[in-house]
Amino acid sequence: MALAALIVEAAFGYPRRWWHPVMAVGALIAGVERRWNRRRRREGVALVVLLLALSVVLGLAIERLGTVATVLVATTGLAQRSLDDHVAAVARPLAAGDMAAARAAVAMIVGRDTATLDDAGVATAAIESLAESFCDGVVAPAIALLLFGLPGLFAVKAINTADSMVGHRTPGLRAFGWASARADDAVNFVPARLAGALVAIAGRGGWRTMWRDAAGHASPNGGWPEAAMAGALGRRLGGPVTYDGDAAARAVLGDGPPPGARDLFAALRVYRTACLLLWLLIGGIAWAR
């Protein structure tokens, strides 16, 4: 079922105009945060427990509908096609020299300020998002689906959404979002390293860069696939950026010059190969079982 869900999602994706289940999760998290956030950790822990409980109940209920329903619903938790589409939407105008369109497209997938990014800045942002989202949006949910079925997939997506919404170190969320951030670190610990390995294999390189630079990333997990991608491309990622006008210092990942439009197309080829390797891995595990 995990392999089937990956193949179906890659082939058809999810219609952009349709309502997505993650929107319901986001609305739930936002409502809970408004009502429960007293800037204490215990309310944030309660949010994570609530999300896990709902994931198990809903996942088991849908699995009772049969294999076809399980596979179709599982595709909503995978992001192979949508991630490819979003990054390709950055690469095309960037290669054509249309910086306004490239900046607008990359703003859809990153949180940093994009209005003044040059070619290298746009390419860097898109490649970093592609590599990190390969873990968060593809490898982690696929492995959770393989091991724990729909409950596992739903749990990973719910925790990832909670981390993106409340897992910040701002004064109002530092305590409440602590549990969501730590839970996200935990569920992505193994998938991040697996994602980095798949990227390095797909790109025929990147191992040395991954082992050397991954720990310098601000996230305990994000550095693995990003550093592997930097090494596979022979380009430099990371470095300082700005968020809402505030400068943020970041470690440099990899060696060589910063990337350009051609490197963004190369990163997409590495990503697609890494997805295929994931299919083979999951298919092999299923065959062995």
N, C-alpha and C positions, 0 to 999 in steps of 0.2 A: 504493500500500500504506500509506503514511503517513496519507493522508486516511481510508482505510477503517478503519485501526486507531483513529484518533481518534473516528470516528463510532460504531464498535462499542463502544469503551470508555465513551463518554458515554451510550450507550443502556443498556448492561447492567452496567457496572462490573465489579468482581471480587468474587465471593462471600466474605463476611467470614469464614466458617468454614473456608474452604479454606486450605491451606498456600500461602504466597506465596514465589516465588523469591527475593525480597530477603532473606528469612530465612536462606536458604542462604548468600548473600553475606555477611550479617552474621556468621553462625557462622564462616565462613572467615576474615574479618578479625579476629574476636576470637581465634581460634586462632593466627593468624600473629602477632598482637600479643603474645600470651603467650609465644611461643617466640622471636621475633626481636627484641623491643624491648630494646635495650641503651642507650637514650637517645642514639642517634646517628642522623643523617639518612640514612645510606646504607641502613640496614635499612628505613626508611620509603620510600625511593626504590624499593627492591626490591619492596615490597608493591604500589606503584602499577604497576610493570612487570608483576608477576604478574597483577594484576587486568586490565590491558589485554590481555595475552596470552590469558588465559582467555576474555575477552569476544570476541575475534576468532575464536578456535577454535570456541567454542560457537555464536556467531552464524552463522558460515559453515555449520556443520553443520546447523543448523535451517533455514536458507534453502534447503538442498538438498532439503528435504521439500516445498517448493512454496509457492505464494502464500497459500493458506488457512492453512497452519500458521504461516507468517511473520506474517500479520496477527493471528491469535489469540494467538500468543506475544508479539507487540509490545504488545498491550493491557495486559499485566502491567507494562509499564514506564511507563505513562501513568496520571495520577491525576486526570483531570477530574471524574469522577463521585464518587470517594471524597472528594476535597477539598470538593466541593459538599455532600455528605452530612454531613461532619464539621462544617463551619461552620454549616450549617442546624440541626444538632443543638444548637449554642450559641445561635443566634438565637431559636429557638422558646421555650425556657424563660426566656431573658432578657426577651423581650417579655411573657411571662406573669408576670414578677416572681418566678420560682422561682430564686433566686440559687444555692442549693445545687446544683441540677441544671446550671445554666449554668456554674458554676465547675468542676464535675466534667467537663463536656463540653469546656470549653476546655483543661483540663489534659491532654486526650488529644492536643492538637495543638501545645502550646507547652511550652518547658522552664522558664519562669519560675515563681516561686511564685504560686499562684492562690488559696490559702485565704482571703486577706483582700481580694481584688479587689472593687471596687465595680462598679456598672453600666458606668461609663466604662472601667474597667480591663479588664473582660471583653471589651467590644466592641473596645477597642483591640487587645488580644492576638489576638482572632480575625481582625480585619481585616488586621493585619500578617502573620499566618500565611497568610491567603488570598492576599495580594498576593505575598509572597515565594515561596510554594509554586507559584504560577502560573508562575513562572520555572523553579524546580527540578523540579517534578513534571509540567509540561505543555509549556512552550515548549522548554526545553533538550532533553528526550528526543525530542520530535517533530521538531525540526530535525536532531538527530543521526540519527534514523531516515530522514529525507528525504535527507540527504546521504550517509550511510555505511551504511544498512541496519541490520540487527539488531546487527552488531558495534559500530556507533556508539552505538546505543541502550543496549546492555548496558554499554559502557564508561562512558557518562555516569552511569547508575544506580549502577554499582559505585563510581565515584569519589565521587559524592554521598554514598553510604552510608559510605564510608571517612572522608570529611570529618566527617560527623556523629558517627562513633564515636571517631576518634582525632585529628581535626584541631583539638585544643584546646591552649590555652597553659598548661596545667598543667605542673608540673615533670616529671612522668613521661611526658608526651606531646608536650611542646614540640618536641623534636628529631625523634622518630619520626613524628609527625603532620604535620611541615612539608610534605613532598611531597604528601600527600593534600590539605591545605588549599590549596596553591598550584595543584595540578591542578584542584581544584574551582573556584577563581577563574578559571582559564583557560577551562575548558569552558563556564562560565556568563557569560563576559564579553559576548559578542554577544547571547545569549538574554535576559540581564537588561535590556539596553537595548531590545531588541525587545519584551519583555514590558511595559516601561514605556510604550513608544509605543502598544501595543495597548490598554493600560488607559486612557491619555489619550484615545485616539480613541473607545473605547467609552463613556467617561464624559463625553465632550464637554467636556473641560477637564483641567487638571493639568499641562500642558506647562511653564508657568512655575515651578510648585512643583517639578517633577521636576528641571529644570535648576538651580534654585537650591539645593535641599536634598539631592539624592541623594548628593553627595560628603561630606556630614556624617555619613552612616551608618557604623557600624563596619565593615561589609562593603563591599568595592569594588563589589559587584553588588546586594546586597539593597536598597540605598537607591533604586534606579531604579523598580522596580514599587511599592514602598511609598510613595515620595514622590508618584508619579503618582496612586496611589489616594487619598492624602490631599488632593491638589489637586482630583481629580475629585469628591470628596465635600464639599469645603469644610470639612474637619475637621482636627483636630490629632492626629497620631500620634507615636510615639516617647516620649521622656521617661524618667525614672528607673524602674527595676524592681528586683526582687530575685531572685537565683538561690541556692537552698539557704541562704537567710537572709542572703546577702551583697548589699549594695546595688550596683547597676551604673548608672552615669550614661550616658545615651544622648542623642543629639541629638534635637531636636524637628523633626518633619517636618510642614510645612503650617501653615496659619493657621486661626483660628476656634476654636470650642469643641471639647472632646473628644467622641468619638462616643458614640451610644447604640444601643439595639436597632434603631430604625428605620434608622439608618445602616448597620447590619450587613446588613439586608435589601437596602438600596441597593447595598452593596458586592457582594453576591451577584449582583445584576442586572448590574452593571458587569462582573463576572468572567465571567458566562455570555455576554455580548455579546463580550467579548474572546476567549473560546474560539471563538465563531463566526467572528470576524475571522481568527483563526489558521487555521481550516478554509479560508476563502476564499483566504487567502494561499498555503497549501500547494496547494490545488486549482488556483490560477492558475499557480503554478510548474510543476505537473505538466502542465497543459494547454500551457503555453509550450514545455516540453521535447518 
